[in-house]
Structures are given as structure tokens and as C-alpha cells.
């Protein structure tokens, strides 16, 4: 134990190691502990100090004199580290250099600075969430974002819940509780996190009626399944996979006609939330307005995929069907808060302006050409070679992914920056980048670290370069 620690926590003459333990009050009287209390708060200091002293007591009772001495010698240092770790936010900004635009593990769609500012303003103050400013009386929270949404997609009415799975759950429970829901076997998808369509239907109180086969489902399969026990026909976007080759499925218009003739609602889980294709590559992805124009009763889609907004489940459709969803008591449990509505309203306003590609980060990133990414990659690679000559840096053609269960087969041509270190393996280099501030997530392929600047905002390129230079300097 060093002299300073010896003075603060003197050795006891007794052989009972527990007598070496200082009291909480004794430690708190020291200048260093008081400085920690001013920095982190006395309550937190006391809680973590007790935890450390509890660990020290365990060592003493086990007769571990060496371990006890080491812990007490660094008691204040250990206390500061614990406090710093505990006070640090768990959810932090990450630089996404993977090229996956809608990256589910990294929070899906990033908001524009304007939308983020709107959220901050609403979150930090009172708002007219359920207050009609004109009448000076209780208002309707649904009015804030849903007016814009209905106009953008061409729907009679809309409703917003907390994610797309919740939207499907609400629709199933509203229209088919105790009844059957007809779904093609080729559309019984599993959403991220082992969340499967059959399980959603079961939790919604409905029974699954599978029709067709994995690759071929005909209109006649749907017709044969319709009975007095049918509550709903559900069409599901395959989200993160596609079936190619020997396939068959009825058109959306054919399903609409069948549902109407049977007096059943047709709900489509579209998932991606694309309002209009920002470029030709996304033209193959169905849009919300197109589904509604075809006659689908209710279209459910995500707010944080190709719409480019916050996590939310959006539903648009006929007035009678949407009103039925609102009347369901489950709706109140699934509705969103003021911050989600603020972000959604801001993003919808960007779409409404006709400048969504310029203002919404997800659409801007998907619209980048390979040539535009290549130009940035060449400049970045040259700067990195100059800043860290030990790195082997190259630029190669590659592909980006839309991600997030949207456009599963679409590959966006891009340019990749590849990096190898003479002694650090790619996995270790990638781990070092993840430990930086802010953390940086890259891909590892063919023995190299691979970065795609499509998903790196230009303002973050300097941080990425500096992190690579720091990582290269660690042997």
C-alpha cells in the first residue's frame, strides 16, 4: 500500500483482515472523495463506495491479504472508474461504415438535423399534444402527424402505433379476434429477433389459415380458404428475403376483388414504408400509395425504414377500417409518444416539400451514385495513406445494402475503402474502432477492414480518419 493510501487507510495490528477496512464516512472525509461527490453526486459515490468496500470485505473474509491490499491501495481510483462507467450513457452515437443504410442493429433510419431539433424542442417543453390551441380545449394527439400522412399516401384516414409489428397485431385483433387469418405460406416471414407472423396472429387472438405452398400460391387457394370463420386476408411483404424461379402469386388487385366479394378486410404488411421511389433502383419496391390505389383496405408500414423517420407503425386506409382500429382498447397501449410524433411530423413535412431526397438521410444515402461514393472514397484513401503510411489502403468496387428488411434483393453499386495493418489483424482492428469515441462499426471481409462511405456523413469523415490513425498506432 502506498504512503497516501497508508495514511487514509492505516493497517491494523490485528491479524483480522476485516479491521483494515476503512468506514464509508472515513473515506468520504477525504478531499479526493469529496471531489468525486461534487462531480458525480454524493448518492452515487456512497453507493459505489459501499460496493467496493463490500468486495473488499469478501477478500478479507477469504483471507486474501494481497488482493485486499491491492483493492484498498487503488480504492479511490477504482471508485472513480466505477462512477465514470456508471454515469456514461449506454445508448451512444455510432459511425456506421458498413454500407447498410437501414441498419437494424444500429438504430435503422437516422433523423435529419431538422427532425432531431424538432424532437428536442418538443421534449424539453410542454406541448399541445392533446390540446386544441384554437378552441382552448382537449385536442386529439393523432391530428399532429396523421394529417400529413393521409395526404401523402392518398388515404381517407391513418393511425400511428409504436412499430409495424404492433400495427399488424392491432389489425389482427380488431378484424379477426377468434377467427381465421388467411396468409400465403410464402409470406410467413420471421421478423428480426425471432418475431414470426404466426406468433403475431396468435397473440392477436386469431387462428392462422395457411394457403398455397412456399413458392406458389394461386388466387384459387385464397378462394378455397374463405369461410364463415374467416376474419381477415393478410398480405405480407417478405421483408428480408425473396423467392425466385418457379413462383406464382395473385396480384394485389385480384386479392382486393376477392376480399370485397367476400366482405372481408384486406390488410397488407408492406414493411418498408416507401412513399415514392427516389431513383430507378428502388422502382421494384412497392409503394404505400400504389397499394392503397389498388384498393387495399389497410396498409401497415414502418416509420424508420425507407420513410426515413422514427420507429413507428403507420397504418393508412379506408375511414371505416381505421376508425375500427382506433376504437380497439389495444390501440391505447400501442400508441406513440410526443417525441415520436414530433419526429414523424418533421419527416413527413420533408416528404411533403418534395425535397425528401435532399433532406431525409436514408433517401439521400440510397440515392448516392457509385461515382459519387467513389469520389469521396478516393479522397479519403489518399488522406489516410498520408496520415498513416503503415496502413495498406485501397479503393475497390462493391455493393451497399438497403437493409432493415427493405428491398432484400437490391444491391446498390458503391466504392469500398479497404484497410490492412502490417501486424494488427482485421478483427482486432475492427474491435479497436468499435472501442473509439464515437464507436465505429465496419465490415471485415477477405482479411481486410472494409468501409463504405455511403453511410458515413461527410461531417464524420474526419472522426473516422482520426480513429483509423489512432488504431494503426497501437501495436
PyMOL commands that set and color helices and strands:
alter all, ss='L'
color gray80, all
select helices_A, chain A and resi 3-8+17-20+24-28+31-40+42-61+65-73+75-87+104-106+113-123+143-153+164-176+185-187+197-203+219-225+252-262+280-282+288-293+319-327+330-334+338-352+356-359+361-367+370-387+426-434+453-455+458-472
alter helices_A, ss='H'
color red, helices_A
select strands_A, chain A and resi 94-96+131-132+137-138+157-161+180-184+190-191+195-196+207-211+230-236+265-271+298-302+313-317+392-401+411-420+439-441+443-445+448-452
alter strands_A, ss='S'
color yellow, strands_A
deselect
rebuild
show_as cartoon
